[in-house]
Amino acid sequence: MNLNWSNRVIKYVLFVFNLLFVITGIVMIAVGVSVKSYYTDYDIFLNDSYFSLPNLLIAIGSLIFFISFFGCCGAIRESWFMIFIFSILLSVIFIMEFSAGIAGYVLRDKTIDFLTEELQQSTHDYEFNKLKPNPQTYMWDKIQSQFKCCGAAGPKDWIDKVTTTSTNNSATTPTTTNSSVTTTVPSVSPDSTTPTTPTALRLLSPRNKGDLPSSCCVSKPGTAGTITCNIDNTDTATYFKIGCVEGFGDYLKDHAVTIGGVGLAIAFIQLFGVIFACHLSKQLKHGFHST
């Protein structure tokens, strides 16, 4: 089918755009997989909203491969019907990407309120005296150590969370404590003179008033062994000050913005593809009926 020079330019521009769409599809899949992997590390404290958006990006990126191939075939064969279908499919993808972008920014704005409630509730599940802590305790220690934060709103959140429980060991472990340092004395088995060293010194030590989780404590160079800190200590440099709603929340918001930015940016690029495809389909259809 003969096309004038301007429509031929649009045809080849559309072909180049399809190659660009393939690249954007790869980008969306990569972003979706990476953000999902980041969120999976903290899945205990996150709801489905933090995983549905990355999954949506992965799905959109996968669909782009099929749609781009369809558009390339239509442009090469100069088939107005194939390009018309391509423009419709591309419009659907545009709506999905735009929605994902908006949802990413909405998720960012809701993160602080969500985390405030979730982290405040989960502090009640933290176990200060367990050989094998529950998943919530493990996750709290991971977040506080990684993001250098303490508690939900701050260190004071832990003051009223005394959930010390006795261990299941048959031999007790006597300890000597003060307000900021905990020293563990190895226990001796009744049938042996060999000292038995606890596998988790921090978790076997009883909790004093004002004690914070060891993951809240600042590790100083040159120190070894169990790290302890107390909120009543006059040296406030021994523990993290900011709450994890702020520290951990910034991390979640940054990745939500990544989803929003990628979704909106690629949707904006594909909007030009929709315009080119619709115009070329119209010209091809007009030429088809005029022959």
N, C-alpha and C positions, 0 to 999 in steps of 0.2 A: 504494500500500500504506500503510495507517495505522500510524503508529508512536506510542508514548507520548512524552511530552514529554522524558524523559531520553534516549531513543534519538535523538530529533530533534536534541537538543543535540549528541550524539556525531556525528551525521551532518554537521552544519555545522562542528563542530570539525575533523572529518576533512577537510572541504573546505578550511578555512583552512590546515590542515597541508599539504595538497597544494600550495597556493600558496607556503608556506614551503619545501617541498621543492624547488620550482623555483628559489628563491633559493639554497638550499644547493647545488644542481647548478651554478649559475653560479659560486658561490664556489669549488667544487672544481675546475672547469675553469680558472678564473683562477689559482688557486694552483698547479695542475699545470703550466700553461703558463709561469708566471713562474719557478718553481723549475727547470724544465727548461731555460729560457733562461739562468739563472744557471750551472747546471752545464755547459751546452754550451760556455761560454767557457773551460772548463778540461778539456775532454773527453779530452785527451791523457793526463792523469794519473788519470782516473776510469774505473771499470769499469761494466758494464751495470746494476749494482744502483742506481746513482745516477740512472739514467734510467728504469728499469722502474717505480719508485714514482710519479714524476710522470705517466707514461703511464697508470698504473692510475687515478690520480685523474681524469685527463681522461676516461677510458673510463667510470668510475662516474658522473661528472657528466653525461655525455651520456645514459646510460641512465636517469638520474633524470627527464629531461624526458619520456621515453616513459612511464615508470611513473606519474609524477604525472598525466599526461593520462588514463591508464587509470583511476586512482583517482578523479579528478574525475567522469568519466563514470559510474562505478559509484555514486558517492554521489548524484549528481543523479537518476539513473534508479532509484535504490534497488534495484539488482540485487545480490542476495546473492552470486551466482556471480562477478560481476566484482570485487566487493570482496574475495571470498575469494582470487581469483587475485592481486589487488593486494597483499594481505597476504603471500602467498607470495613474490612478486617483491620486496617491500619487505624481507622477511626475508633474502633472498639479498643484497640491497644492503647491509643491515646487517652481514652477515658479511664482505663484501668491504671495507667501510669500516673495520670493527674490525680486520681483518687488516692493512690498509694503515697504520692508526694504530700498531699494534704494530710492524710492519716499520720504520716511520720511526724509532722509538726504538731498535730493534735496530741499524739502520744508523748512528745517532748513536754508539752504544757501540762499534761496530767501526771507526769512522772513523780514530781515532788509530793503531791497529795497521796498518790498511791503508795510510795515508799514510806511516807510518814506513818500511815496506818499499818502497813505490812511489817515494818521493822519494829515498831512499838509493840505489836502483838507478839512477835517472835522472840523478844527479849525474855519473855516468861518461859520459853523453852530452853534457854541457855543453861547448861549444866556445868557448874564450877568444880565438881568433884566426882568425875567419872573416868575410869580407865579407858572405856570406849565411849566417847561422847556421841550424842545423836547427830543426825545430819545438820540440824539447825545450828548446833554448837560449832561443828566443823566449818559451816558456811560463814558464820559470824567471824570466826578467827581468820578465815581466809580474806574476807572483805576488809576487816580492820587492819590486818597486816599489809595488804596490798594497797589500799587507798589511804593509809595512815589516818584513820578516823577512829572514833570511839563512841559506841552507843548510837542510838537513832538520832536524837537531837544533840547529844553531847555526853560526856562521861557520867554525868549525874543520873543518866537513865539506869545505870547498873547498881546504884546504891541500894535500891529497894528490891533488887532481883536476887535475893539470897535463896538459892535452890540447892545448897550443899547437901549431898546425899552420901551415905556411907558406901564404901566399896564392898565387893563381894569376897575380898581376900579373907582367909581364915586367920591369918596373922595380922594384927594391927600394926600400923606404922607410927610410932611416936614422933612428934615433931616439936621443934621449938620455933616460935614465931615472934615477930614484932610488927609494928604498924606498916613497915614497908619492905621487910626482907623475910623470906621464908626459907628455912633450912631443913632439909629432910634427913632424918636419921635412919639408916638401913635397919630393917627388922631382922630378927634371927629366928629361923624355923625351929620349932620345938624339938625336932629330931635331928638337927644338924647345927654345927657351930659356924657354918658358912653364912655370912650375911646375905640376905636377899634384897637386891636393889630393885626398887619399883621401876616399872617400864615407863611411867609418866609422872615425873616428880611433881610437876605443877598441879596435876589433877588429883594427886593423892593428898595434897596439903589442905588443911582446913582453911576456910576463908575468914579473914578478919574483917571487922567493920571498915568500910571504905575501900576494900581491895577491888581492883579492877581486873578484868581478864588480861592474861599475859599478852594477848594480841594487841591490847591498847598501849602497852609499854614501849617506850623508845629504847631500842637496842643501841647501846653505846659501844664504840670500838674498844676492843681489848677485854670485854666482859665475856664470861662463859658460864654455862649452867642455866639454872632456872631464872627467868626474868620476872620480877614482880614490881608492882607499883601500887600506890595508894593515893586516893583522891585528896586525903587530908595532908599529904606530904607538902611541905612548904616549897619544895623544888618542883614547880609545875612543869618543868622541862622533861620530866620522867614519863609522861604519857601524852597521847595525842589529844588535841583540844576540840577539833571540829567533829561534828556528828556525821554519821555515814549517810544520812539523807542528803547532805551536801556533797560529801566526797564521792560516794558511790552513785548518787543521783546525777552528778555531772557526767560521769562515764556513760550512763544509760542515755542521757539526753543527747550527748554527742553522737552516738550511733543512731538514735532516732532521727536526728537532723541529717545524718548521712543518707538515710533512706529517703527522707523528704526531698533533699537536694537532688539526689540522683533521679528520683521519679519525675520531678518537675522539669529538670534540665533536659532529660531525654524526651519527655512529652513535648516540650517546646520545639526540639529538633524535628520530631516526627510530624508536627503540625505542618511544616513546610512540605513534607513528603505527601501528606494528604492533599494539600492544595495542588501540587504538581500532578499527582495521580488523577485527581478529578478532572483537571484541565486536559491532560493527555487523553483520558478516556473519552471525554466529550468530543475532542477533535477527531479521534480515531472513529468514533461512532458516526460522526457527521460525514467523514470520508467514506465509511463503509456503505452508508445508505445513498450516497451520491454517485456511487459507481454502478 
